[in-house]
């Protein structure tokens, strides 16, 4: 698990990824769905996925899988 303290640059990067995912999914950032995406991002980051593009790829794959499973 990634145990470092989040730096301002980490928060900026996570915010960029969250903005991207919310736009892609059609969610407002302050909605329940936007907050769920934010939680997933922080979880991935703390689990060691710390590269911006790896986070986007992982989140997009997760989103596609959810669409496939739940429509």
mmCIF file as Biopython writes it, N, C-alpha, C and O atoms, coordinates in Angstrom:
data_model
#
loop_
_atom_site.group_PDB
_atom_site.id
_atom_site.type_symbol
_atom_site.label_atom_id
_atom_site.label_alt_id
_atom_site.label_comp_id
_atom_site.label_asym_id
_atom_site.label_entity_id
_atom_site.label_seq_id
_atom_site.pdbx_PDB_ins_code
_atom_site.Cartn_x
_atom_site.Cartn_y
_atom_site.Cartn_z
_atom_site.occupancy
_atom_site.B_iso_or_equiv
_atom_site.auth_seq_id
_atom_site.auth_asym_id
_atom_site.pdbx_PDB_model_num
ATOM 1   N N  . UNK A ? 1  ? 0.852   -1.181 0.000   1.0 0.0 1  A 1 
ATOM 2   C CA . UNK A ? 1  ? 0.000   0.000  0.000   1.0 0.0 1  A 1 
ATOM 3   C C  . UNK A ? 1  ? 0.893   1.238  0.000   1.0 0.0 1  A 1 
ATOM 4   O O  . UNK A ? 1  ? 1.929   1.271  0.664   1.0 0.0 1  A 1 
ATOM 5   N N  . UNK A ? 2  ? 0.482   2.241  -0.745  1.0 0.0 2  A 1 
ATOM 6   C CA . UNK A ? 2  ? 1.201   3.506  -0.868  1.0 0.0 2  A 1 
ATOM 7   C C  . UNK A ? 2  ? 0.933   4.323  0.395   1.0 0.0 2  A 1 
ATOM 8   O O  . UNK A ? 2  ? -0.180  4.807  0.597   1.0 0.0 2  A 1 
ATOM 9   N N  . UNK A ? 3  ? 1.947   4.475  1.242   1.0 0.0 3  A 1 
ATOM 10  C CA . UNK A ? 3  ? 1.714   5.090  2.548   1.0 0.0 3  A 1 
ATOM 11  C C  . UNK A ? 3  ? 2.228   6.515  2.656   1.0 0.0 3  A 1 
ATOM 12  O O  . UNK A ? 3  ? 2.120   7.130  3.717   1.0 0.0 3  A 1 
ATOM 13  N N  . UNK A ? 4  ? 2.791   7.055  1.567   1.0 0.0 4  A 1 
ATOM 14  C CA . UNK A ? 4  ? 3.275   8.427  1.639   1.0 0.0 4  A 1 
ATOM 15  C C  . UNK A ? 4  ? 2.116   9.392  1.843   1.0 0.0 4  A 1 
ATOM 16  O O  . UNK A ? 4  ? 0.972   9.115  1.480   1.0 0.0 4  A 1 
ATOM 17  N N  . UNK A ? 5  ? 2.448   10.523 2.430   1.0 0.0 5  A 1 
ATOM 18  C CA . UNK A ? 5  ? 1.478   11.607 2.536   1.0 0.0 5  A 1 
ATOM 19  C C  . UNK A ? 5  ? 1.236   12.145 1.134   1.0 0.0 5  A 1 
ATOM 20  O O  . UNK A ? 5  ? 2.172   12.286 0.347   1.0 0.0 5  A 1 
ATOM 21  N N  . UNK A ? 6  ? -0.014  12.445 0.826   1.0 0.0 6  A 1 
ATOM 22  C CA . UNK A ? 6  ? -0.317  13.010 -0.487  1.0 0.0 6  A 1 
ATOM 23  C C  . UNK A ? 6  ? 0.218   14.426 -0.561  1.0 0.0 6  A 1 
ATOM 24  O O  . UNK A ? 6  ? -0.038  15.259 0.309   1.0 0.0 6  A 1 
ATOM 25  N N  . UNK A ? 7  ? 0.956   14.670 -1.606  1.0 0.0 7  A 1 
ATOM 26  C CA . UNK A ? 7  ? 1.500   15.998 -1.870  1.0 0.0 7  A 1 
ATOM 27  C C  . UNK A ? 7  ? 0.472   16.804 -2.657  1.0 0.0 7  A 1 
ATOM 28  O O  . UNK A ? 7  ? -0.435  16.223 -3.251  1.0 0.0 7  A 1 
ATOM 29  N N  . UNK A ? 8  ? 0.595   18.138 -2.673  1.0 0.0 8  A 1 
ATOM 30  C CA . UNK A ? 8  ? -0.315  18.944 -3.487  1.0 0.0 8  A 1 
ATOM 31  C C  . UNK A ? 8  ? -0.345  18.494 -4.951  1.0 0.0 8  A 1 
ATOM 32  O O  . UNK A ? 8  ? -1.400  18.518 -5.585  1.0 0.0 8  A 1 
ATOM 33  N N  . UNK A ? 9  ? 0.798   18.086 -5.482  1.0 0.0 9  A 1 
ATOM 34  C CA . UNK A ? 9  ? 0.829   17.620 -6.875  1.0 0.0 9  A 1 
ATOM 35  C C  . UNK A ? 9  ? 0.030   16.328 -7.049  1.0 0.0 9  A 1 
ATOM 36  O O  . UNK A ? 9  ? -0.564  16.109 -8.105  1.0 0.0 9  A 1 
ATOM 37  N N  . UNK A ? 10 ? 0.010   15.472 -6.024  1.0 0.0 10 A 1 
ATOM 38  C CA . UNK A ? 10 ? -0.806  14.257 -6.074  1.0 0.0 10 A 1 
ATOM 39  C C  . UNK A ? 10 ? -2.287  14.622 -6.111  1.0 0.0 10 A 1 
ATOM 40  O O  . UNK A ? 10 ? -3.053  14.057 -6.892  1.0 0.0 10 A 1 
ATOM 41  N N  . UNK A ? 11 ? -2.683  15.560 -5.271  1.0 0.0 11 A 1 
ATOM 42  C CA . UNK A ? 11 ? -4.090  15.981 -5.231  1.0 0.0 11 A 1 
ATOM 43  C C  . UNK A ? 11 ? -4.510  16.629 -6.540  1.0 0.0 11 A 1 
ATOM 44  O O  . UNK A ? 11 ? -5.630  16.420 -7.007  1.0 0.0 11 A 1 
ATOM 45  N N  . UNK A ? 12 ? -3.614  17.417 -7.139  1.0 0.0 12 A 1 
ATOM 46  C CA . UNK A ? 12 ? -3.912  18.030 -8.437  1.0 0.0 12 A 1 
ATOM 47  C C  . UNK A ? 12 ? -4.107  16.959 -9.500  1.0 0.0 12 A 1 
ATOM 48  O O  . UNK A ? 12 ? -5.036  17.041 -10.304 1.0 0.0 12 A 1 
ATOM 49  N N  . UNK A ? 13 ? -3.238  15.958 -9.507  1.0 0.0 13 A 1 
ATOM 50  C CA . UNK A ? 13 ? -3.337  14.881 -10.477 1.0 0.0 13 A 1 
ATOM 51  C C  . UNK A ? 13 ? -4.617  14.075 -10.272 1.0 0.0 13 A 1 
ATOM 52  O O  . UNK A ? 13 ? -5.307  13.759 -11.240 1.0 0.0 13 A 1 
ATOM 53  N N  . UNK A ? 14 ? -4.940  13.739 -9.028  1.0 0.0 14 A 1 
ATOM 54  C CA . UNK A ? 14 ? -6.169  13.001 -8.747  1.0 0.0 14 A 1 
ATOM 55  C C  . UNK A ? 14 ? -7.398  13.806 -9.165  1.0 0.0 14 A 1 
ATOM 56  O O  . UNK A ? 14 ? -8.376  13.242 -9.654  1.0 0.0 14 A 1 
ATOM 57  N N  . UNK A ? 15 ? -7.345  15.115 -8.973  1.0 0.0 15 A 1 
ATOM 58  C CA . UNK A ? 15 ? -8.456  15.975 -9.393  1.0 0.0 15 A 1 
ATOM 59  C C  . UNK A ? 15 ? -8.606  15.961 -10.908 1.0 0.0 15 A 1 
ATOM 60  O O  . UNK A ? 15 ? -9.726  15.920 -11.417 1.0 0.0 15 A 1 
ATOM 61  N N  . UNK A ? 16 ? -7.480  15.995 -11.641 1.0 0.0 16 A 1 
ATOM 62  C CA . UNK A ? 16 ? -7.548  15.921 -13.112 1.0 0.0 16 A 1 
ATOM 63  C C  . UNK A ? 16 ? -8.194  14.613 -13.559 1.0 0.0 16 A 1 
ATOM 64  O O  . UNK A ? 16 ? -9.054  14.605 -14.439 1.0 0.0 16 A 1 
ATOM 65  N N  . UNK A ? 17 ? -7.772  13.514 -12.947 1.0 0.0 17 A 1 
ATOM 66  C CA . UNK A ? 17 ? -8.339  12.214 -13.315 1.0 0.0 17 A 1 
ATOM 67  C C  . UNK A ? 17 ? -9.825  12.179 -12.965 1.0 0.0 17 A 1 
ATOM 68  O O  . UNK A ? 17 ? -10.633 11.672 -13.743 1.0 0.0 17 A 1 
ATOM 69  N N  . UNK A ? 18 ? -10.186 12.710 -11.812 1.0 0.0 18 A 1 
ATOM 70  C CA . UNK A ? 18 ? -11.595 12.736 -11.414 1.0 0.0 18 A 1 
ATOM 71  C C  . UNK A ? 18 ? -12.419 13.573 -12.381 1.0 0.0 18 A 1 
ATOM 72  O O  . UNK A ? 18 ? -13.508 13.159 -12.779 1.0 0.0 18 A 1 
ATOM 73  N N  . UNK A ? 19 ? -11.919 14.744 -12.766 1.0 0.0 19 A 1 
ATOM 74  C CA . UNK A ? 19 ? -12.626 15.578 -13.754 1.0 0.0 19 A 1 
ATOM 75  C C  . UNK A ? 19 ? -12.842 14.789 -15.042 1.0 0.0 19 A 1 
ATOM 76  O O  . UNK A ? 19 ? -13.941 14.779 -15.596 1.0 0.0 19 A 1 
ATOM 77  N N  . UNK A ? 20 ? -11.792 14.134 -15.508 1.0 0.0 20 A 1 
ATOM 78  C CA . UNK A ? 20 ? -11.876 13.348 -16.746 1.0 0.0 20 A 1 
ATOM 79  C C  . UNK A ? 20 ? -12.945 12.267 -16.629 1.0 0.0 20 A 1 
ATOM 80  O O  . UNK A ? 20 ? -13.787 12.118 -17.515 1.0 0.0 20 A 1 
ATOM 81  N N  . UNK A ? 21 ? -12.906 11.522 -15.539 1.0 0.0 21 A 1 
ATOM 82  C CA . UNK A ? 21 ? -13.849 10.423 -15.370 1.0 0.0 21 A 1 
ATOM 83  C C  . UNK A ? 21 ? -15.284 10.925 -15.203 1.0 0.0 21 A 1 
ATOM 84  O O  . UNK A ? 21 ? -16.215 10.319 -15.732 1.0 0.0 21 A 1 
ATOM 85  N N  . UNK A ? 22 ? -15.466 12.013 -14.479 1.0 0.0 22 A 1 
ATOM 86  C CA . UNK A ? 22 ? -16.818 12.564 -14.313 1.0 0.0 22 A 1 
ATOM 87  C C  . UNK A ? 22 ? -17.375 13.035 -15.652 1.0 0.0 22 A 1 
ATOM 88  O O  . UNK A ? 22 ? -18.544 12.800 -15.955 1.0 0.0 22 A 1 
ATOM 89  N N  . UNK A ? 23 ? -16.541 13.698 -16.455 1.0 0.0 23 A 1 
ATOM 90  C CA . UNK A ? 23 ? -16.995 14.118 -17.790 1.0 0.0 23 A 1 
ATOM 91  C C  . UNK A ? 23 ? -17.361 12.902 -18.630 1.0 0.0 23 A 1 
ATOM 92  O O  . UNK A ? 23 ? -18.404 12.874 -19.283 1.0 0.0 23 A 1 
ATOM 93  N N  . UNK A ? 24 ? -16.497 11.908 -18.603 1.0 0.0 24 A 1 
ATOM 94  C CA . UNK A ? 24 ? -16.715 10.707 -19.406 1.0 0.0 24 A 1 
ATOM 95  C C  . UNK A ? 24 ? -17.979 9.973  -18.985 1.0 0.0 24 A 1 
ATOM 96  O O  . UNK A ? 24 ? -18.716 9.466  -19.831 1.0 0.0 24 A 1 
ATOM 97  N N  . UNK A ? 25 ? -18.232 9.915  -17.691 1.0 0.0 25 A 1 
ATOM 98  C CA . UNK A ? 25 ? -19.379 9.186  -17.157 1.0 0.0 25 A 1 
ATOM 99  C C  . UNK A ? 25 ? -20.647 10.041 -17.094 1.0 0.0 25 A 1 
ATOM 100 O O  . UNK A ? 25 ? -21.739 9.516  -16.877 1.0 0.0 25 A 1 
ATOM 101 N N  . UNK A ? 26 ? -20.505 11.349 -17.282 1.0 0.0 26 A 1 
ATOM 102 C CA . UNK A ? 26 ? -21.656 12.237 -17.210 1.0 0.0 26 A 1 
ATOM 103 C C  . UNK A ? 26 ? -22.112 12.532 -15.790 1.0 0.0 26 A 1 
ATOM 104 O O  . UNK A ? 26 ? -23.300 12.749 -15.551 1.0 0.0 26 A 1 
ATOM 105 N N  . UNK A ? 27 ? -21.172 12.542 -14.840 1.0 0.0 27 A 1 
ATOM 106 C CA . UNK A ? 27 ? -21.494 12.803 -13.436 1.0 0.0 27 A 1 
ATOM 107 C C  . UNK A ? 27 ? -20.967 14.175 -13.019 1.0 0.0 27 A 1 
ATOM 108 O O  . UNK A ? 27 ? -19.951 14.645 -13.531 1.0 0.0 27 A 1 
ATOM 109 N N  . UNK A ? 28 ? -21.665 14.802 -12.094 1.0 0.0 28 A 1 
ATOM 110 C CA . UNK A ? 28 ? -21.141 15.991 -11.434 1.0 0.0 28 A 1 
ATOM 111 C C  . UNK A ? 28 ? -20.167 15.527 -10.361 1.0 0.0 28 A 1 
ATOM 112 O O  . UNK A ? 28 ? -20.376 14.488 -9.734  1.0 0.0 28 A 1 
ATOM 113 N N  . UNK A ? 29 ? -19.098 16.299 -10.147 1.0 0.0 29 A 1 
ATOM 114 C CA . UNK A ? 29 ? -18.109 15.890 -9.151  1.0 0.0 29 A 1 
ATOM 115 C C  . UNK A ? 29 ? -18.697 15.813 -7.748  1.0 0.0 29 A 1 
ATOM 116 O O  . UNK A ? 29 ? -18.266 14.988 -6.942  1.0 0.0 29 A 1 
ATOM 117 N N  . UNK A ? 30 ? -19.675 16.662 -7.446  1.0 0.0 30 A 1 
ATOM 118 C CA . UNK A ? 30 ? -20.229 16.674 -6.090  1.0 0.0 30 A 1 
ATOM 119 C C  . UNK A ? 30 ? -21.445 15.754 -5.931  1.0 0.0 30 A 1 
ATOM 120 O O  . UNK A ? 30 ? -22.113 15.775 -4.898  1.0 0.0 30 A 1 
ATOM 121 N N  . UNK A ? 31 ? -21.726 14.948 -6.962  1.0 0.0 31 A 1 
ATOM 122 C CA . UNK A ? 31 ? -22.830 13.988 -6.861  1.0 0.0 31 A 1 
ATOM 123 C C  . UNK A ? 31 ? -22.354 12.730 -6.136  1.0 0.0 31 A 1 
ATOM 124 O O  . UNK A ? 31 ? -21.157 12.541 -5.919  1.0 0.0 31 A 1 
ATOM 125 N N  . UNK A ? 32 ? -23.295 11.883 -5.770  1.0 0.0 32 A 1 
ATOM 126 C CA . UNK A ? 32 ? -22.932 10.606 -5.144  1.0 0.0 32 A 1 
ATOM 127 C C  . UNK A ? 32 ? -22.030 9.790  -6.069  1.0 0.0 32 A 1 
ATOM 128 O O  . UNK A ? 32 ? -21.053 9.191  -5.619  1.0 0.0 32 A 1 
ATOM 129 N N  . UNK A ? 33 ? -22.360 9.770  -7.361  1.0 0.0 33 A 1 
ATOM 130 C CA . UNK A ? 33 ? -21.538 9.016  -8.314  1.0 0.0 33 A 1 
ATOM 131 C C  . UNK A ? 33 ? -20.143 9.612  -8.433  1.0 0.0 33 A 1 
ATOM 132 O O  . UNK A ? 33 ? -19.160 8.876  -8.517  1.0 0.0 33 A 1 
ATOM 133 N N  . UNK A ? 34 ? -20.045 10.940 -8.442  1.0 0.0 34 A 1 
ATOM 134 C CA . UNK A ? 34 ? -18.742 11.594 -8.484  1.0 0.0 34 A 1 
ATOM 135 C C  . UNK A ? 34 ? -17.925 11.287 -7.241  1.0 0.0 34 A 1 
ATOM 136 O O  . UNK A ? 34 ? -16.718 11.065 -7.328  1.0 0.0 34 A 1 
ATOM 137 N N  . UNK A ? 35 ? -18.574 11.272 -6.090  1.0 0.0 35 A 1 
ATOM 138 C CA . UNK A ? 35 ? -17.872 10.949 -4.846  1.0 0.0 35 A 1 
ATOM 139 C C  . UNK A ? 35 ? -17.421 9.492  -4.823  1.0 0.0 35 A 1 
ATOM 140 O O  . UNK A ? 35 ? -16.362 9.174  -4.283  1.0 0.0 35 A 1 
ATOM 141 N N  . UNK A ? 36 ? -18.229 8.605  -5.410  1.0 0.0 36 A 1 
ATOM 142 C CA . UNK A ? 36 ? -17.819 7.200  -5.506  1.0 0.0 36 A 1 
ATOM 143 C C  . UNK A ? 36 ? -16.584 7.054  -6.392  1.0 0.0 36 A 1 
ATOM 144 O O  . UNK A ? 36 ? -15.681 6.278  -6.078  1.0 0.0 36 A 1 
ATOM 145 N N  . UNK A ? 37 ? -16.543 7.798  -7.500  1.0 0.0 37 A 1 
ATOM 146 C CA . UNK A ? 37 ? -15.356 7.783  -8.356  1.0 0.0 37 A 1 
ATOM 147 C C  . UNK A ? 37 ? -14.137 8.296  -7.590  1.0 0.0 37 A 1 
ATOM 148 O O  . UNK A ? 37 ? -13.046 7.737  -7.704  1.0 0.0 37 A 1 
ATOM 149 N N  . UNK A ? 38 ? -14.325 9.355  -6.813  1.0 0.0 38 A 1 
ATOM 150 C CA . UNK A ? 38 ? -13.216 9.917  -6.032  1.0 0.0 38 A 1 
ATOM 151 C C  . UNK A ? 38 ? -12.689 8.896  -5.027  1.0 0.0 38 A 1 
ATOM 152 O O  . UNK A ? 38 ? -11.477 8.756  -4.864  1.0 0.0 38 A 1 
ATOM 153 N N  . UNK A ? 39 ? -13.585 8.189  -4.361  1.0 0.0 39 A 1 
ATOM 154 C CA . UNK A ? 39 ? -13.162 7.161  -3.405  1.0 0.0 39 A 1 
ATOM 155 C C  . UNK A ? 39 ? -12.366 6.057  -4.099  1.0 0.0 39 A 1 
ATOM 156 O O  . UNK A ? 39 ? -11.347 5.594  -3.587  1.0 0.0 39 A 1 
ATOM 157 N N  . UNK A ? 40 ? -12.843 5.648  -5.262  1.0 0.0 40 A 1 
ATOM 158 C CA . UNK A ? 40 ? -12.142 4.606  -6.023  1.0 0.0 40 A 1 
ATOM 159 C C  . UNK A ? 40 ? -10.748 5.089  -6.418  1.0 0.0 40 A 1 
ATOM 160 O O  . UNK A ? 40 ? -9.782  4.330  -6.328  1.0 0.0 40 A 1 
ATOM 161 N N  . UNK A ? 41 ? -10.635 6.339  -6.852  1.0 0.0 41 A 1 
ATOM 162 C CA . UNK A ? 41 ? -9.333  6.899  -7.226  1.0 0.0 41 A 1 
ATOM 163 C C  . UNK A ? 41 ? -8.365  6.917  -6.051  1.0 0.0 41 A 1 
ATOM 164 O O  . UNK A ? 41 ? -7.210  6.513  -6.186  1.0 0.0 41 A 1 
ATOM 165 N N  . UNK A ? 42 ? -8.829  7.380  -4.913  1.0 0.0 42 A 1 
ATOM 166 C CA . UNK A ? 42 ? -7.961  7.438  -3.731  1.0 0.0 42 A 1 
ATOM 167 C C  . UNK A ? 42 ? -7.545  6.028  -3.328  1.0 0.0 42 A 1 
ATOM 168 O O  . UNK A ? 42 ? -6.389  5.802  -2.969  1.0 0.0 42 A 1 
ATOM 169 N N  . UNK A ? 43 ? -8.468  5.092  -3.382  1.0 0.0 43 A 1 
ATOM 170 C CA . UNK A ? 43 ? -8.138  3.703  -3.063  1.0 0.0 43 A 1 
ATOM 171 C C  . UNK A ? 43 ? -7.042  3.186  -3.990  1.0 0.0 43 A 1 
ATOM 172 O O  . UNK A ? 43 ? -6.062  2.597  -3.533  1.0 0.0 43 A 1 
ATOM 173 N N  . UNK A ? 44 ? -7.213  3.409  -5.303  1.0 0.0 44 A 1 
ATOM 174 C CA . UNK A ? 44 ? -6.201  2.951  -6.260  1.0 0.0 44 A 1 
ATOM 175 C C  . UNK A ? 44 ? -4.855  3.611  -5.991  1.0 0.0 44 A 1 
ATOM 176 O O  . UNK A ? 44 ? -3.817  2.950  -6.015  1.0 0.0 44 A 1 
ATOM 177 N N  . UNK A ? 45 ? -4.876  4.919  -5.733  1.0 0.0 45 A 1 
ATOM 178 C CA . UNK A ? 45 ? -3.640  5.652  -5.462  1.0 0.0 45 A 1 
ATOM 179 C C  . UNK A ? 45 ? -2.944  5.080  -4.230  1.0 0.0 45 A 1 
ATOM 180 O O  . UNK A ? 45 ? -1.737  4.837  -4.250  1.0 0.0 45 A 1 
ATOM 181 N N  . UNK A ? 46 ? -3.698  4.869  -3.172  1.0 0.0 46 A 1 
ATOM 182 C CA . UNK A ? 46 ? -3.122  4.337  -1.937  1.0 0.0 46 A 1 
ATOM 183 C C  . UNK A ? 46 ? -2.678  2.886  -2.089  1.0 0.0 46 A 1 
ATOM 184 O O  . UNK A ? 46 ? -1.870  2.391  -1.303  1.0 0.0 46 A 1 
ATOM 185 N N  . UNK A ? 47 ? -3.211  2.207  -3.104  1.0 0.0 47 A 1 
ATOM 186 C CA . UNK A ? 47 ? -2.811  0.823  -3.378  1.0 0.0 47 A 1 
ATOM 187 C C  . UNK A ? 47 ? -1.587  0.742  -4.276  1.0 0.0 47 A 1 
ATOM 188 O O  . UNK A ? 47 ? -1.106  -0.351 -4.578  1.0 0.0 47 A 1 
ATOM 189 N N  . UNK A ? 48 ? -1.080  1.899  -4.706  1.0 0.0 48 A 1 
ATOM 190 C CA . UNK A ? 48 ? 0.150   1.905  -5.488  1.0 0.0 48 A 1 
ATOM 191 C C  . UNK A ? 48 ? 0.015   2.318  -6.930  1.0 0.0 48 A 1 
ATOM 192 O O  . UNK A ? 48 ? 1.022   2.412  -7.630  1.0 0.0 48 A 1 
ATOM 193 N N  . UNK A ? 49 ? -1.202  2.570  -7.408  1.0 0.0 49 A 1 
ATOM 194 C CA . UNK A ? 49 ? -1.381  3.059  -8.776  1.0 0.0 49 A 1 
ATOM 195 C C  . UNK A ? 49 ? -1.230  4.576  -8.704  1.0 0.0 49 A 1 
ATOM 196 O O  . UNK A ? 49 ? -2.199  5.286  -8.432  1.0 0.0 49 A 1 
ATOM 197 N N  . UNK A ? 50 ? -0.020  5.072  -8.946  1.0 0.0 50 A 1 
ATOM 198 C CA . UNK A ? 50 ? 0.272   6.481  -8.699  1.0 0.0 50 A 1 
ATOM 199 C C  . UNK A ? 50 ? 0.531   7.272  -9.981  1.0 0.0 50 A 1 
ATOM 200 O O  . UNK A ? 50 ? 0.724   8.487  -9.923  1.0 0.0 50 A 1 
ATOM 201 N N  . UNK A ? 51 ? 0.538   6.604  -11.134 1.0 0.0 51 A 1 
ATOM 202 C CA . UNK A ? 51 ? 0.737   7.294  -12.402 1.0 0.0 51 A 1 
ATOM 203 C C  . UNK A ? 51 ? -0.616  7.756  -12.945 1.0 0.0 51 A 1 
ATOM 204 O O  . UNK A ? 51 ? -1.586  6.998  -12.941 1.0 0.0 51 A 1 
ATOM 205 N N  . UNK A ? 52 ? -0.671  8.996  -13.408 1.0 0.0 52 A 1 
ATOM 206 C CA . UNK A ? 52 ? -1.934  9.577  -13.881 1.0 0.0 52 A 1 
ATOM 207 C C  . UNK A ? 52 ? -2.581  8.734  -14.976 1.0 0.0 52 A 1 
ATOM 208 O O  . UNK A ? 52 ? -3.783  8.474  -14.933 1.0 0.0 52 A 1 
ATOM 209 N N  . UNK A ? 53 ? -1.789  8.309  -15.955 1.0 0.0 53 A 1 
ATOM 210 C CA . UNK A ? 53 ? -2.357  7.560  -17.075 1.0 0.0 53 A 1 
ATOM 211 C C  . UNK A ? 53 ? -2.732  6.135  -16.670 1.0 0.0 53 A 1 
ATOM 212 O O  . UNK A ? 53 ? -3.691  5.572  -17.198 1.0 0.0 53 A 1 
ATOM 213 N N  . UNK A ? 54 ? -1.990  5.558  -15.747 1.0 0.0 54 A 1 
ATOM 214 C CA . UNK A ? 54 ? -2.375  4.246  -15.219 1.0 0.0 54 A 1 
ATOM 215 C C  . UNK A ? 54 ? -3.691  4.342  -14.450 1.0 0.0 54 A 1 
ATOM 216 O O  . UNK A ? 54 ? -4.535  3.451  -14.543 1.0 0.0 54 A 1 
ATOM 217 N N  . UNK A ? 55 ? -3.864  5.419  -13.694 1.0 0.0 55 A 1 
ATOM 218 C CA . UNK A ? 55 ? -5.131  5.621  -12.978 1.0 0.0 55 A 1 
ATOM 219 C C  . UNK A ? 55 ? -6.290  5.761  -13.962 1.0 0.0 55 A 1 
ATOM 220 O O  . UNK A ? 55 ? -7.342  5.149  -13.774 1.0 0.0 55 A 1 
ATOM 221 N N  . UNK A ? 56 ? -6.099  6.569  -15.013 1.0 0.0 56 A 1 
ATOM 222 C CA . UNK A ? 56 ? -7.164  6.731  -16.012 1.0 0.0 56 A 1 
ATOM 223 C C  . UNK A ? 56 ? -7.490  5.405  -16.677 1.0 0.0 56 A 1 
ATOM 224 O O  . UNK A ? 56 ? -8.659  5.049  -16.826 1.0 0.0 56 A 1 
ATOM 225 N N  . UNK A ? 57 ? -6.449  4.669  -17.080 1.0 0.0 57 A 1 
ATOM 226 C CA . UNK A ? 57 ? -6.679  3.374  -17.724 1.0 0.0 57 A 1 
ATOM 227 C C  . UNK A ? 57 ? -7.422  2.421  -16.801 1.0 0.0 57 A 1 
ATOM 228 O O  . UNK A ? 57 ? -8.355  1.741  -17.229 1.0 0.0 57 A 1 
ATOM 229 N N  . UNK A ? 58 ? -7.017  2.367  -15.546 1.0 0.0 58 A 1 
ATOM 230 C CA . UNK A ? 58 ? -7.651  1.467  -14.585 1.0 0.0 58 A 1 
ATOM 231 C C  . UNK A ? 58 ? -9.096  1.877  -14.335 1.0 0.0 58 A 1 
ATOM 232 O O  . UNK A ? 58 ? -9.985  1.027  -14.295 1.0 0.0 58 A 1 
ATOM 233 N N  . UNK A ? 59 ? -9.332  3.169  -14.167 1.0 0.0 59 A 1 
ATOM 234 C CA . UNK A ? 59 ? -10.696 3.654  -13.935 1.0 0.0 59 A 1 
ATOM 235 C C  . UNK A ? 59 ? -11.581 3.402  -15.159 1.0 0.0 59 A 1 
ATOM 236 O O  . UNK A ? 59 ? -12.739 3.012  -15.015 1.0 0.0 59 A 1 
ATOM 237 N N  . UNK A ? 60 ? -11.042 3.623  -16.360 1.0 0.0 60 A 1 
ATOM 238 C CA . UNK A ? 60 ? -11.827 3.398  -17.573 1.0 0.0 60 A 1 
ATOM 239 C C  . UNK A ? 60 ? -12.149 1.916  -17.742 1.0 0.0 60 A 1 
ATOM 240 O O  . UNK A ? 60 ? -13.261 1.569  -18.141 1.0 0.0 60 A 1 
ATOM 241 N N  . UNK A ? 61 ? -11.192 1.039  -17.444 1.0 0.0 61 A 1 
ATOM 242 C CA . UNK A ? 61 ? -11.444 -0.401 -17.524 1.0 0.0 61 A 1 
ATOM 243 C C  . UNK A ? 61 ? -12.512 -0.808 -16.512 1.0 0.0 61 A 1 
ATOM 244 O O  . UNK A ? 61 ? -13.398 -1.603 -16.825 1.0 0.0 61 A 1 
ATOM 245 N N  . UNK A ? 62 ? -12.426 -0.266 -15.309 1.0 0.0 62 A 1 
ATOM 246 C CA . UNK A ? 62 ? -13.423 -0.547 -14.276 1.0 0.0 62 A 1 
ATOM 247 C C  . UNK A ? 62 ? -14.816 -0.081 -14.734 1.0 0.0 62 A 1 
ATOM 248 O O  . UNK A ? 62 ? -15.813 -0.773 -14.523 1.0 0.0 62 A 1 
ATOM 249 N N  . UNK A ? 63 ? -14.864 1.094  -15.359 1.0 0.0 63 A 1 
ATOM 250 C CA . UNK A ? 63 ? -16.128 1.636  -15.843 1.0 0.0 63 A 1 
ATOM 251 C C  . UNK A ? 63 ? -16.717 0.757  -16.952 1.0 0.0 63 A 1 
ATOM 252 O O  . UNK A ? 63 ? -17.915 0.472  -16.955 1.0 0.0 63 A 1 
ATOM 253 N N  . UNK A ? 64 ? -15.865 0.330  -17.892 1.0 0.0 64 A 1 
ATOM 254 C CA . UNK A ? 64 ? -16.341 -0.551 -18.971 1.0 0.0 64 A 1 
ATOM 255 C C  . UNK A ? 64 ? -16.876 -1.860 -18.401 1.0 0.0 64 A 1 
ATOM 256 O O  . UNK A ? 64 ? -17.909 -2.360 -18.846 1.0 0.0 64 A 1 
ATOM 257 N N  . UNK A ? 65 ? -16.178 -2.410 -17.423 1.0 0.0 65 A 1 
ATOM 258 C CA . UNK A ? 65 ? -16.620 -3.666 -16.811 1.0 0.0 65 A 1 
ATOM 259 C C  . UNK A ? 65 ? -17.967 -3.478 -16.113 1.0 0.0 65 A 1 
ATOM 260 O O  . UNK A ? 65 ? -18.841 -4.340 -16.211 1.0 0.0 65 A 1 
ATOM 261 N N  . UNK A ? 66 ? -18.139 -2.367 -15.415 1.0 0.0 66 A 1 
ATOM 262 C CA . UNK A ? 66 ? -19.429 -2.092 -14.767 1.0 0.0 66 A 1 
ATOM 263 C C  . UNK A ? 66 ? -20.536 -1.939 -15.798 1.0 0.0 66 A 1 
ATOM 264 O O  . UNK A ? 66 ? -21.649 -2.423 -15.591 1.0 0.0 66 A 1 
ATOM 265 N N  . UNK A ? 67 ? -20.239 -1.266 -16.912 1.0 0.0 67 A 1 
ATOM 266 C CA . UNK A ? 67 ? -21.245 -1.108 -17.972 1.0 0.0 67 A 1 
ATOM 267 C C  . UNK A ? 67 ? -21.627 -2.470 -18.538 1.0 0.0 67 A 1 
ATOM 268 O O  . UNK A ? 67 ? -22.804 -2.746 -18.769 1.0 0.0 67 A 1 
ATOM 269 N N  . UNK A ? 68 ? -20.630 -3.318 -18.761 1.0 0.0 68 A 1 
ATOM 270 C CA . UNK A ? 68 ? -20.884 -4.645 -19.310 1.0 0.0 68 A 1 
ATOM 271 C C  . UNK A ? 68 ? -21.733 -5.474 -18.343 1.0 0.0 68 A 1 
ATOM 272 O O  . UNK A ? 68 ? -22.654 -6.177 -18.758 1.0 0.0 68 A 1 
ATOM 273 N N  . UNK A ? 69 ? -21.418 -5.384 -17.071 1.0 0.0 69 A 1 
ATOM 274 C CA . UNK A ? 69 ? -22.108 -6.208 -16.079 1.0 0.0 69 A 1 
ATOM 275 C C  . UNK A ? 69 ? -23.501 -5.699 -15.741 1.0 0.0 69 A 1 
ATOM 276 O O  . UNK A ? 69 ? -24.438 -6.482 -15.589 1.0 0.0 69 A 1 
ATOM 277 N N  . UNK A ? 70 ? -23.628 -4.386 -15.624 1.0 0.0 70 A 1 
ATOM 278 C CA . UNK A ? 70 ? -24.873 -3.824 -15.097 1.0 0.0 70 A 1 
ATOM 279 C C  . UNK A ? 70 ? -25.661 -2.998 -16.103 1.0 0.0 70 A 1 
ATOM 280 O O  . UNK A ? 70 ? -26.765 -2.539 -15.812 1.0 0.0 70 A 1 
ATOM 281 N N  . UNK A ? 71 ? -25.087 -2.812 -17.294 1.0 0.0 71 A 1 
ATOM 282 C CA . UNK A ? 71 ? -25.787 -2.069 -18.336 1.0 0.0 71 A 1 
ATOM 283 C C  . UNK A ? 71 ? -25.779 -0.657 -18.101 1.0 0.0 71 A 1 
ATOM 284 O O  . UNK A ? 71 ? -26.331 0.104  -18.896 1.0 0.0 71 A 1 
#
